[in-house]
Amino acid sequence: MNQTVSYYDEYAKGYCVATADADMSFCRNKFMACLPAGAYILDAGCGSGRDSKVFMDNGFIVTAMDASEKMCTEASKLLGQDVLKLSFEKMNFHSEFDGIWACASLLHVAKSEINMVMKNLRTALKPDGILYASFKYGTEERIAQGRLFNDYDEGLLRTLLESNGFTVCDIFITEDVRKMRQGENWVNAIARKCLYENPDIETIEEGKTI
């Protein structure tokens, strides 16, 4: 992960320029449709701040974070507000957000650490909060261009979410929207935080799930 963060520190400005025009409106609109007006959103791994800006322009209250200091600097310029320098592993939010937007960011978390990170994300959400996450399509764990990538397909992503206390609302495949990346696919998920980590265990008392 340190190697991946170093990559983004080194290439922050170029990466922001290269992704500024990436049209994520299809995924963003699906995510925003699940949220109440004026919802609190955590942009977890915000990169350039492109999506945070759209959320803010639509009346949402946004907290943006990124593990790369240089990315935080670039994003704060765009957003006109501070961006938290924070990794997924060190998140310590508790029921603060109606939605978490993790666009092309969780894919850099090692499979050995992903369950811990998912627990942190779940804890950060309010009851019934919404998570959006996207990964490059596949099944590999690999190093490419100096960065760690973990690829998921529909089955792997569903298992990851359901085993960490989320109910899957939608899983869908999209093509990379960046120029020169046509033909590369992404798997996307929108999931809702379950009230309890294991929703399949029931108790007779008061008819509640525990």
C-alpha positions in Angstrom: 0.0 0.0 0.0 2.9 2.4 0.7 4.1 1.8 -2.8 0.7 2.6 -4.2 0.4 5.8 -2.2 3.9 6.8 -3.3 2.8 6.4 -6.9 -0.1 8.8 -6.4 2.1 11.3 -4.6 4.5 11.3 -7.5 1.9 11.5 -10.3 -0.9 13.4 -8.5 -1.2 16.3 -10.9 -1.0 14.2 -14.1 -3.5 11.7 -12.7 -5.9 14.5 -11.8 -5.7 15.9 -15.4 -6.1 12.4 -16.9 -9.3 11.6 -14.9 -10.9 15.1 -14.7 -13.2 14.4 -17.6 -14.1 10.8 -16.8 -17.8 10.7 -17.0 -19.0 8.8 -13.9 -22.5 10.3 -14.0 -24.2 6.9 -14.6 -22.8 5.4 -11.4 -23.0 8.7 -9.4 -26.7 9.1 -10.3 -27.5 5.5 -9.2 -25.7 6.2 -5.9 -27.4 9.7 -5.3 -30.8 8.2 -6.0 -30.4 6.0 -2.9 -29.7 9.0 -0.6 -31.9 11.6 1.1 -31.6 15.2 0.2 -28.7 16.9 2.0 -27.2 13.6 2.9 -23.7 13.3 4.4 -21.3 11.5 2.0 -17.8 10.2 2.6 -15.7 10.2 -0.6 -13.3 7.5 0.4 -10.3 7.7 -1.8 -11.4 10.9 -3.5 -8.5 11.3 -5.9 -8.8 14.6 -7.7 -12.1 15.4 -5.9 -14.1 15.3 -9.2 -17.0 13.3 -7.7 -17.0 15.2 -4.4 -17.5 18.4 -6.4 -20.6 17.0 -8.2 -22.0 15.8 -4.9 -21.5 19.2 -3.3 -23.1 20.9 -6.4 -26.1 18.6 -5.8 -26.6 19.8 -2.2 -24.9 17.0 -0.4 -22.5 17.5 2.5 -19.2 15.9 1.6 -16.2 14.7 3.6 -13.4 13.8 1.2 -10.4 11.7 2.1 -7.4 10.2 0.4 -4.2 8.4 1.5 -2.0 10.4 -0.8 -1.0 13.8 0.6 -0.5 15.2 -2.9 -3.9 14.1 -4.0 -5.4 15.7 -0.9 -3.7 19.0 -1.9 -5.1 18.8 -5.5 -8.6 17.9 -4.4 -8.7 20.6 -1.8 -8.0 23.2 -4.5 -11.0 22.0 -6.5 -13.3 21.7 -3.6 -12.4 24.8 -1.6 -12.3 22.8 1.6 -9.8 20.6 3.5 -9.4 17.0 2.4 -8.5 14.5 5.0 -5.2 12.6 4.6 -6.4 9.3 5.8 -6.1 5.6 4.8 -8.9 3.1 4.9 -7.1 1.2 7.6 -7.0 4.2 9.9 -10.6 5.3 9.5 -12.3 5.9 12.8 -15.8 7.2 11.9 -18.9 6.0 13.7 -22.4 6.2 12.1 -21.5 9.6 10.5 -22.5 9.1 6.9 -25.6 8.4 4.9 -23.4 7.2 2.0 -19.9 6.2 1.2 -18.5 6.6 -2.3 -15.5 4.4 -2.9 -14.9 4.8 -6.6 -11.8 3.0 -7.9 -10.2 3.1 -4.5 -10.8 -0.1 -2.6 -9.2 -1.9 -5.5 -5.8 -0.9 -3.9 -6.6 -2.8 -0.7 -4.8 -6.1 -0.3 -7.2 -9.1 0.0 -5.5 -9.9 3.4 -6.8 -6.5 4.7 -10.1 -6.0 2.8 -12.3 -7.4 5.5 -10.9 -5.1 8.1 -11.4 -2.2 5.8 -15.0 -3.2 5.0 -15.7 -3.3 8.8 -14.4 0.3 9.0 -16.6 1.4 6.2 -19.6 -0.3 7.7 -19.0 1.3 11.1 -18.7 4.7 9.4 -22.2 4.4 7.9 -25.4 5.3 9.6 -28.1 2.6 9.9 -29.3 1.7 6.4 -26.4 3.7 5.0 -25.4 3.1 1.3 -22.0 2.0 0.0 -20.9 2.4 -3.6 -17.7 0.5 -4.6 -16.0 -0.3 -7.9 -13.2 -2.6 -8.9 -11.5 -3.6 -12.1 -13.1 -6.7 -13.4 -11.3 -10.0 -12.7 -10.0 -12.2 -10.0 -6.3 -11.4 -9.6 -4.2 -9.7 -7.0 -1.4 -8.0 -8.9 1.1 -5.2 -9.1 0.8 -3.0 -12.2 2.6 0.3 -12.9 3.8 0.4 -9.3 0.4 0.0 -7.8 -1.3 -2.9 -6.0 -4.6 -4.0 -7.6 -7.2 -6.5 -6.4 -9.7 -7.4 -9.1 -13.2 -8.7 -8.4 -16.0 -10.3 -10.4 -19.7 -10.3 -9.5 -19.5 -13.4 -7.3 -16.4 -12.3 -5.4 -17.8 -8.9 -4.8 -21.2 -10.1 -3.6 -19.5 -12.5 -1.2 -17.2 -9.7 0.1 -20.2 -7.4 0.8 -22.6 -10.0 2.3 -19.9 -11.5 4.5 -19.2 -8.0 6.0 -22.7 -6.9 6.9 -24.1 -5.4 3.7 -27.2 -6.2 1.7 -26.5 -6.0 -2.0 -28.9 -3.7 -3.8 -27.2 -3.8 -7.3 -24.2 -5.2 -9.0 -23.5 -4.1 -12.5 -20.7 -4.0 -15.1 -19.5 -0.8 -16.8 -16.9 -0.1 -19.4 -14.0 2.2 -18.5 -15.1 5.7 -19.4 -11.5 7.1 -19.8 -10.2 7.7 -23.3 -7.9 5.0 -24.5 -9.3 2.5 -22.0 -12.3 1.2 -24.0 -12.7 -2.5 -23.5 -11.6 -2.5 -19.9 -14.5 -3.4 -17.6 -15.4 -2.6 -14.0 -17.6 -4.3 -11.6 -19.7 -1.9 -9.5 -21.9 -2.5 -6.4 -24.4 -0.5 -4.4 -25.1 -2.0 -1.0 -26.9 -1.1 2.1 -25.6 -1.5 5.6 -27.4 -4.3 7.5 -28.6 -3.3 11.0 -26.7 -6.3 12.3 -23.6 -7.9 11.0 -25.2 -11.3 10.6 -28.8 -10.6 9.4 -29.6 -14.4 9.1 -29.6 -14.9 12.9 -33.0 -14.3 14.4 -34.3 -14.1 17.9 -37.9 -14.7 19.0 -37.7 -12.0 21.6 -39.6 -9.0 20.2 -39.4 -10.5 16.8 -36.1 -8.8 16.2 -33.1 -9.8 14.2 -29.8 -9.8 16.2 
